[in-house]
Amino acid sequence: MNTSSHYAVIMAGGRGERFWPLSTSKRPKQLLDLVGERALIGQAVERIADLIPPENVFVITNADLVKATCEALPELPRANVIGEPMGRDTAAAVALGCALVESKDPKASFAILTADQVMGDLPVFKKTLSDALNLAQEQDVLITMGIQPAHPDTGFGYIRASEAHETDTVSSFFKVKRFEEKPNLARAKEFVDSGECFWNSGMFIWSVRSLRKAMLRHCPPLTRLMDLMLPHIGKATFDEKLLAEYENLSKISIDYALMEKADNILMAKGEFSWDDVGSWPALENHFPKDDQGNTVIGNGEMLASDGNIVYSREHLTTCVGVSDLIVVQAAGVTLVCAKDQSQSIKQLVKRLHERGDCGDLL
């Protein structure tokens, strides 16, 4: 395998509001060592290190997070960490990433990865990614990574696969029927029971050539973005030009802009453990529980309490006679939340922004 023609673009623009108060705008989820000894973005780079050399890895983050991201990734060239002037969702980030890769090698294949996922069975993940990069180099296809669902989950979109796509690879590839929106629980159970639906991981693999061709057909404004940015990559005019172009772009995800329209999509079957660590309850999958089912990270003491998640690294936090709560002590803030309301933390953060007196805590 010629790894010099393989690249990765890691999207690291999220704010991780569902992990507030630990995750803040100045130090969002991807910069935290929530699981493991290194920040999630560092783990994302580390796990592909023997597949893709660091000079071929680009990270796209928010402009105000470039410095902190560089500090978390000392192995990457500083120029490979790019700051978006404003959020324009994933389609713009993918187009920008394609231009960055094209500036190095117009014949390259590359992966779109995210900064905040946790994976196990790394040899299987690496083999799947390697096979997908090679297949993308050889064929005019857009590859998405589907994860074998471990249980019905309403927090993920799904990919509905059809017949197998014959290859000589160890990894399995399938043609894609369609993408399914995040379902309710009954629908999620139907998806899992069907045997043909997989979690949509948000990871993609394609060649510069195939992505350009597909974008020209289905979302021309993103092709224009690539064409306009290419002459400015590596030059002092880059940030100014990027701001001017981003201001004219609509917010749209790569799923809506391209993947739901294209007809040459394959799914690589991901048979490795995977977690997008989307909110506090996800930590239950990565830390041991006590005899009452409590997950305590840091300094906590539970009495007649069960099923709680407690994060308290700086202070002692105690719980008496409570069940199924999320209790977080971080950055001088205490959060108490019913476990089944964890998705509402994002709305709480929005309300605190509206208050206007919590800026340093958000």
C-alpha positions as CSV (number, residue, x, y, z in Angstrom):
1,M,0.0,0.0,0.0
2,N,1.3,3.4,-1.0
3,T,0.4,5.4,2.1
4,S,1.9,8.6,0.5
5,S,-1.2,8.9,-1.6
6,H,-3.5,8.5,1.3
7,Y,-4.7,11.4,3.4
8,A,-7.1,12.1,6.3
9,V,-9.2,15.2,7.1
10,I,-10.4,15.2,10.7
11,M,-13.3,17.4,11.5
12,A,-13.0,19.0,14.9
13,G,-15.4,21.9,14.9
14,G,-18.0,20.8,17.4
15,R,-18.6,22.5,20.7
16,G,-19.6,19.4,22.6
17,E,-22.4,21.3,24.5
18,R,-24.0,18.0,25.8
19,F,-20.8,17.6,27.9
20,W,-21.2,20.9,29.6
21,P,-20.0,22.0,32.2
22,L,-16.8,20.1,31.5
23,S,-16.9,20.9,27.8
24,T,-16.9,24.7,27.1
25,S,-16.5,26.8,24.0
26,K,-12.8,27.4,24.9
27,R,-12.2,23.7,25.6
28,P,-14.8,21.6,23.8
29,K,-15.2,17.8,24.0
30,Q,-12.6,16.9,21.4
31,L,-9.9,18.6,23.5
32,L,-10.8,16.7,26.6
33,D,-9.4,13.4,27.8
34,L,-12.9,12.1,28.6
35,V,-12.0,8.5,27.8
36,G,-8.3,7.5,27.8
37,E,-5.2,9.4,28.7
38,R,-5.1,11.7,25.7
39,A,-7.6,14.2,24.3
40,L,-10.1,12.7,21.9
41,I,-8.6,14.6,19.0
42,G,-5.2,13.2,19.9
43,Q,-6.6,9.7,19.9
44,A,-8.1,10.3,16.5
45,V,-4.7,11.2,15.0
46,E,-2.8,8.5,16.9
47,R,-5.0,5.6,15.8
48,I,-4.2,6.3,12.1
49,A,-0.5,7.0,12.6
50,D,0.7,3.9,10.9
51,L,-1.7,4.2,8.0
52,I,-1.3,7.9,7.2
53,P,1.8,10.0,7.8
54,P,1.3,13.1,10.0
55,E,2.1,15.4,7.1
56,N,-0.9,14.0,5.3
57,V,-3.3,14.6,8.1
58,F,-5.4,17.8,8.1
59,V,-7.6,19.0,11.0
60,I,-10.4,21.5,10.4
61,T,-11.6,23.2,13.6
62,N,-12.9,26.6,14.6
63,A,-10.6,29.6,14.1
64,D,-10.6,30.3,17.9
65,L,-9.5,26.7,18.6
66,V,-6.5,26.5,16.3
67,K,-3.9,27.3,19.0
68,A,-5.4,24.8,21.5
69,T,-5.8,22.1,18.8
70,C,-2.1,22.5,17.8
71,E,-1.1,22.1,21.4
72,A,-3.0,18.9,21.6
73,L,-1.4,17.6,18.3
74,P,2.3,18.3,18.5
75,E,3.0,15.6,15.9
76,L,1.2,17.5,13.1
77,P,2.7,20.4,11.1
78,R,1.1,23.7,12.3
79,A,0.0,24.5,8.8
80,N,-2.2,21.3,8.8
81,V,-4.6,22.7,11.4
82,I,-7.1,24.9,9.7
83,G,-9.5,27.3,11.4
84,E,-13.0,27.9,9.9
85,P,-14.1,31.5,10.5
86,M,-17.7,30.4,11.1
87,G,-19.6,27.2,11.2
88,R,-21.1,26.1,7.9
89,D,-21.8,22.4,8.8
90,T,-20.0,19.4,7.4
91,A,-20.4,19.9,3.7
92,A,-18.3,23.1,3.6
93,A,-15.6,21.4,5.8
94,V,-15.5,18.4,3.5
95,A,-15.1,20.7,0.4
96,L,-12.3,22.6,2.2
97,G,-10.7,19.4,3.2
98,C,-10.8,18.2,-0.4
99,A,-9.1,21.4,-1.6
100,L,-6.3,20.9,1.1
101,V,-5.7,17.4,0.0
102,E,-5.8,18.3,-3.7
103,S,-3.2,21.0,-3.2
104,K,-0.8,18.2,-2.1
105,D,-1.9,15.4,-4.5
106,P,-4.8,15.7,-7.0
107,K,-4.7,11.9,-7.4
108,A,-5.0,11.1,-3.7
109,S,-7.7,9.2,-1.8
110,F,-8.6,10.5,1.6
111,A,-10.8,9.8,4.7
112,I,-13.1,12.2,6.4
113,L,-12.9,11.3,10.1
114,T,-14.2,13.0,13.3
115,A,-12.4,14.2,16.3
116,D,-14.7,12.9,19.1
117,Q,-15.2,9.2,18.5
118,V,-13.8,6.3,20.5
119,M,-13.0,3.0,18.9
120,G,-11.9,-0.5,20.0
121,D,-10.6,-3.4,17.9
122,L,-8.2,-1.0,16.3
123,P,-6.5,-3.6,14.0
124,V,-10.0,-4.2,12.5
125,F,-10.7,-0.5,12.1
126,K,-7.3,0.1,10.5
127,K,-7.8,-2.7,8.0
128,T,-11.3,-1.5,7.1
129,L,-10.0,2.1,6.6
130,S,-7.0,0.8,4.6
131,D,-9.2,-1.3,2.3
132,A,-11.6,1.6,1.8
133,L,-8.8,4.0,0.9
134,N,-7.4,1.5,-1.6
135,L,-10.8,0.9,-3.1
136,A,-11.5,4.6,-3.4
137,Q,-8.2,5.0,-5.3
138,E,-9.2,2.3,-7.8
139,Q,-12.9,3.0,-8.4
140,D,-15.3,5.9,-8.9
141,V,-17.1,5.4,-5.6
142,L,-18.1,7.4,-2.5
143,I,-17.6,5.2,0.6
144,T,-19.4,5.7,3.9
145,M,-18.5,3.7,7.1
146,G,-21.5,1.8,8.6
147,I,-21.2,0.3,12.1
148,Q,-22.8,-3.0,13.0
149,P,-25.4,-1.9,15.6
150,A,-25.0,-3.3,19.1
151,H,-28.6,-2.3,20.1
152,P,-31.4,-0.1,18.9
153,D,-30.3,3.5,19.3
154,T,-32.3,6.6,18.6
155,G,-29.3,8.9,18.7
156,F,-27.8,7.8,15.4
157,G,-28.8,8.0,11.7
158,Y,-28.8,4.7,9.9
159,I,-27.5,3.4,6.6
160,R,-29.6,0.8,4.8
161,A,-27.4,-1.5,2.8
162,S,-28.3,-3.8,-0.1
163,E,-26.3,-6.3,-2.0
164,A,-22.6,-6.9,-1.5
165,H,-20.0,-5.1,-3.7
166,E,-17.5,-7.7,-4.8
167,T,-13.9,-6.8,-4.0
168,D,-10.7,-8.8,-3.2
169,T,-10.4,-7.1,0.2
170,V,-10.7,-8.6,3.7
171,S,-13.3,-5.9,4.6
172,S,-16.9,-6.2,3.4
173,F,-18.5,-3.5,1.1
174,F,-22.1,-3.1,0.3
175,K,-24.2,-0.9,-2.0
176,V,-26.4,1.6,-0.2
177,K,-30.1,1.7,-0.6
178,R,-30.7,4.9,1.3
179,F,-29.9,6.8,4.5
180,E,-32.4,6.8,7.3
181,E,-33.0,9.7,9.7
182,K,-32.6,9.2,13.5
183,P,-35.5,7.0,14.4
184,N,-37.8,6.6,17.4
185,L,-37.2,3.5,19.5
186,A,-39.8,1.4,17.7
187,R,-38.3,2.3,14.3
188,A,-34.7,1.7,15.6
189,K,-35.8,-1.8,16.7
190,E,-37.1,-2.4,13.2
191,F,-33.8,-1.2,11.7
192,V,-31.7,-3.5,13.9
193,D,-34.1,-6.5,13.4
194,S,-33.9,-6.1,9.6
195,G,-30.2,-7.0,9.5
196,E,-29.6,-4.5,6.7
197,C,-29.3,-1.3,8.7
198,F,-26.1,0.1,10.2
199,W,-25.2,3.1,12.4
200,N,-24.1,6.1,10.3
201,S,-20.6,6.8,11.7
202,G,-20.0,10.1,9.9
203,M,-16.8,8.7,8.4
204,F,-16.3,8.8,4.6
205,I,-13.6,7.7,2.2
206,W,-13.2,8.8,-1.5
207,S,-10.7,10.1,-4.0
208,V,-10.3,13.8,-4.8
209,R,-11.3,12.9,-8.4
210,S,-14.6,11.1,-7.4
211,L,-15.6,13.7,-4.8
212,R,-15.0,16.6,-7.2
213,K,-17.1,14.8,-9.8
214,A,-20.0,14.1,-7.4
215,M,-20.0,17.6,-6.0
216,L,-20.0,19.2,-9.4
217,R,-23.1,17.2,-10.2
218,H,-25.0,17.6,-6.9
219,C,-23.7,20.6,-5.1
220,P,-21.8,23.0,-7.5
221,P,-21.3,25.8,-4.9
222,L,-19.0,23.5,-3.0
223,T,-16.9,22.8,-6.1
224,R,-16.7,26.6,-6.5
225,L,-15.4,26.8,-2.9
226,M,-12.6,24.3,-3.7
227,D,-11.7,26.1,-6.9
228,L,-11.5,29.5,-5.3
229,M,-9.5,28.3,-2.2
230,L,-6.9,26.2,-4.0
231,P,-4.7,29.2,-5.2
232,H,-4.6,30.5,-1.6
233,I,-3.7,27.4,0.3
234,G,-0.4,28.0,2.1
235,K,-0.4,31.7,1.4
236,A,-1.0,34.7,3.6
237,T,-4.3,35.4,1.8
238,F,-5.9,32.1,2.9
239,D,-7.8,33.2,6.0
240,E,-9.2,36.4,4.4
241,K,-10.3,34.5,1.3
242,L,-11.9,31.7,3.4
243,L,-13.9,34.3,5.4
244,A,-15.2,35.9,2.2
245,E,-16.3,32.6,0.8
246,Y,-17.8,31.1,4.0
247,E,-20.0,34.2,4.4
248,N,-21.7,33.2,1.2
249,L,-22.3,29.6,2.0
250,S,-25.4,28.0,3.3
251,K,-25.3,25.6,6.3
252,I,-25.8,22.1,5.1
253,S,-24.4,18.7,6.0
254,I,-22.5,16.5,3.6
255,D,-25.3,13.9,4.1
256,Y,-28.0,16.2,2.7
257,A,-25.7,18.0,0.2
258,L,-24.3,14.9,-1.4
259,M,-24.7,11.5,0.1
260,E,-28.5,11.3,-0.2
261,K,-28.3,12.3,-3.8
262,A,-25.4,10.3,-5.2
263,D,-25.9,6.9,-6.9
264,N,-22.3,5.5,-6.5
265,I,-22.2,5.0,-2.7
266,L,-20.7,2.0,-1.0
267,M,-20.8,1.2,2.7
268,A,-17.7,-0.3,4.3
269,K,-19.0,-2.6,7.1
270,G,-17.4,-1.6,10.4
271,E,-17.0,-4.6,12.6
272,F,-15.0,-2.8,15.3
273,S,-16.4,-1.3,18.5
274,W,-17.4,2.3,18.0
275,D,-18.9,5.1,20.1
276,D,-19.4,8.7,19.2
277,V,-19.4,9.7,22.9
278,G,-22.3,12.0,22.3
279,S,-23.4,12.8,25.8
280,W,-22.8,12.0,29.5
281,P,-24.5,8.6,29.5
282,A,-22.0,7.3,26.9
283,L,-19.3,7.3,29.7
284,E,-21.1,4.3,31.2
285,N,-19.6,2.3,28.3
286,H,-16.1,3.2,29.2
287,F,-15.8,3.2,33.0
288,P,-16.6,0.4,35.6
289,K,-19.8,0.5,37.6
290,D,-20.1,-0.2,41.3
291,D,-22.4,-2.9,42.7
292,Q,-25.4,-0.5,42.5
293,G,-24.7,0.4,38.9
294,N,-23.2,3.9,39.6
295,T,-20.4,5.2,37.4
296,V,-18.1,7.4,39.5
297,I,-15.3,9.2,37.8
298,G,-13.1,11.0,40.3
299,N,-13.9,11.5,43.9
300,G,-17.4,10.4,44.9
301,E,-19.3,8.4,47.5
302,M,-22.7,6.8,47.0
303,L,-25.1,5.8,49.7
304,A,-28.4,4.0,48.9
305,S,-28.1,5.3,45.3
306,D,-28.1,3.5,42.0
307,G,-27.7,4.0,38.3
308,N,-26.0,7.4,38.6
309,I,-23.2,8.9,36.6
310,V,-20.9,11.1,38.8
311,Y,-18.0,13.2,37.4
312,S,-16.1,15.0,40.1
313,R,-12.3,15.1,39.7
314,E,-11.7,18.2,41.7
315,H,-14.1,17.9,44.7
316,L,-15.8,15.2,46.7
317,T,-19.3,14.7,45.5
318,T,-21.8,12.5,47.5
319,C,-25.2,11.2,46.6
320,V,-27.7,9.8,49.1
321,G,-30.9,8.0,48.1
322,V,-31.0,9.1,44.4
323,S,-31.2,7.1,41.2
324,D,-30.5,7.6,37.5
325,L,-28.9,11.1,37.8
326,I,-26.0,12.7,36.1
327,V,-24.0,14.8,38.6
328,V,-21.1,16.8,37.3
329,Q,-18.7,19.0,39.2
330,A,-16.4,20.9,36.9
331,A,-15.0,24.4,36.4
332,G,-16.9,25.7,39.5
333,V,-20.2,24.5,38.2
334,T,-22.5,21.8,39.5
335,L,-24.8,20.1,37.1
336,V,-27.6,17.8,38.2
337,C,-29.6,16.2,35.5
338,A,-31.9,13.2,35.1
339,K,-30.1,10.6,33.0
340,D,-33.0,10.4,30.4
341,Q,-32.8,14.2,30.0
342,S,-29.1,14.4,29.0
343,Q,-29.9,15.6,25.4
344,S,-31.5,18.7,27.0
345,I,-28.2,19.9,28.3
346,K,-27.7,21.6,25.0
347,Q,-30.9,23.6,25.5
348,L,-29.7,24.5,29.0
349,V,-26.5,25.9,27.6
350,K,-28.5,28.0,25.2
351,R,-30.6,29.4,28.0
352,L,-27.5,30.3,30.0
353,H,-26.1,32.1,26.9
354,E,-29.4,34.1,26.8
355,R,-28.9,35.1,30.5
356,G,-25.8,36.9,29.5
357,D,-24.0,36.6,32.8
358,C,-22.4,33.1,32.4
359,G,-19.9,33.8,29.6
360,D,-16.8,32.5,31.4
361,L,-18.6,29.2,32.2
362,L,-19.8,28.4,28.7
